[in-house]
């Protein structure tokens, strides 16, 4: 668990007690880890576990509030990434930062150009790049334009860029997210060569198979803190790792009466979505055949044959590592993105309706990112109350916005949902995250919705507001509301849901009973360590 | 102090500081041009010696302000939802030439003739603005590029129309080419009676354009639409946060089309005060550049009708000094420098004051809720 079980050499990177707070939340808490030189060290954890904050701290993009960073045994403080580069730390970002219209050579030297008489010394740059590429087995043609390169080559350019600046410690942030399997193998070969040259690689991922395939040591982060740090040899299976990621103690749902009724409120049938934009299904084929054809062509589907029913009084939870189709599912149900397949609300097919009509017919929506989709930050609270309800009572009368009624109803939400604000005319940005979220929950619950999408309803919200929001969801459920709950917080999912589905790569891979789910199984499904065929 | 009042005072203070700074910077420009800043600023306030001269000066200023105000409104409709209609210039010129020609083809009572001309102008402006809107919605063409390009087409098309199909008879010795003269029923009655009410002499020439009344009504109407109706709310929401508007059921395509067409329709009216009020035809001396000035006026007026009115009056006040500045031996291009500097500074100060207002709002809310400290989530 601690560094002393690892090799005795002086660690290349050592973090001790790193803590980083953001207003209202702690992103990292007492992070401890030691990374041995000349190894590939994987850091894994779910999205939102605090991996990216940790990496930003290590790369000088953010300053920790507490704790100590040591590189090769020396204490360091980073004010900016250039400080990190100076001590030999380099970062390969998940999204490539390359100029498409420049050559590989130009991209690599950009910002650190060797100059002769004020001009770029191409010969020297080329020689240096050649040396680096040969030493580390990173084959790229320095004179090609980056726009002509494939993803794998671009990644090699990114790595060369970092090496060119003298990095001995490389951070790779989800490097395989954009690669196809063969490219992943090539990347791993490159990483092994780097390791053989004595470089240290920090590999961030939540893909367990890959972590097990490449890492010499693995650190697991959960809820902002390091929960385990083990050499690869001590981990026997992906399941064991999955369990560490999800946590060994899952909350038991409180015993309570089921309010699930027989009436289906929302039915989703065979929902599918292409990754490269909606195209109508060719005439004469069914959605299934079309989807199979796309898959046969090697295209990934964002949503793949998703079907479920939510009854009145039921909360259906969807668990999954972020980016497995949750956002797409929500946007398809809301009519923001076009998808194939059927969606019906109270028996009525709504799949061709506009977002406005869906909202008018009783769909409420607590968006996953309240600042992006839920609020007009520079508008008053009562105007935010109108948002999404601009065609409904009490916000509207004829072509007019009924300001008085909207204000009065905002006062009601402020009262009933305990929104701490000086008044209904305050701008939304003046409120804390929790109070903004309570306002959104209050707004989406008004007008007696028949169905509510709650995406991460308590993300970035303080404990008090979290409990309040959970209570409101429970009360609404008891009153017959059907809820689709999407969350990364397992407490929330297991504590609230009547039914739990797991989404993985756009497919619902398992249906679980929240009262007897084991962390092993849940984690296994969420990370793809257990495939559907294995158990079902 | 109520938050609204605080914000208004802060905005006012920002504008005053911006204008004082603009005067200081322009003084440098005037000195560089070899003139005396004191003389120049005296010229701005020199409305003339006699009462008649003062009345004429005020009329010139108001007559200049009316089209600037309408142009500012046209631009502001788009700006409110981050839609940059740079094509106001082309829209108003094309609308003016078509409306002037259509108005000259028939004779009807004034209460029919004038509204028909107004409707034709608005329709032409709106339809011409529909082109970039459809291109944006259908193919994602950036409206800035397409409207700038359409300006060239419109300006040259208007020049062709007035020389070709829409040309009217030209009296001997007349150099300007124009559309046929409008019948008298299309002449918008002037407002000279206001001066006469105060026992002042009537201004010379076309007098105070009656279209001022239409402009004021248009400003009030637009304020109601933007601030009180559902359509205005949708525009505001789209401008403040497009993805939140989309998630709330606002159809972005519909909004782009309707805002662009509304903007173009208002733009179509820019040329009418001049045509209906004094020239009674579209001629080759027709005032150009109002569409581009409208962008500056809208920026200065923060896209709000009342602010745009003040901005239009300020620009008109500066423009009026063309003559007096020449008499004071100051190059009149000083006016353009001042207008540019004012717009730039006001935009900067608007940004500063609105940030100050937002910060104070946050502080105020936090103070009022002294007990509500953010609670840490146990990790």
Interface residues (C-beta under 8 A of the other chain):
Chain A: X21 X23 X24 X25 X26 X28 X29 X30 X223 X224 X225 X334 X336 X354 X355 X356 X357 X358 X359 X360 X365 X367 X372 X373 X374 X375 X376 X377 X378 X379 X383 X386 X387 X388 X390 X391 X396 X399 X400 X401 X403 X420 X421 X422 X425 X426 X427 X429 X430 X431 X432 X434 X435 X462 X463 X464
Chain B: X3 X4 X228 X229 X230 X231 X232 X233 X234 X236 X237 X240 X241 X243 X244 X245 X246 X247 X248 X249 X250 X251 X358 X361 X362 X364 X365 X366 X368 X369 X372 X374 X375 X376 X377 X378 X379
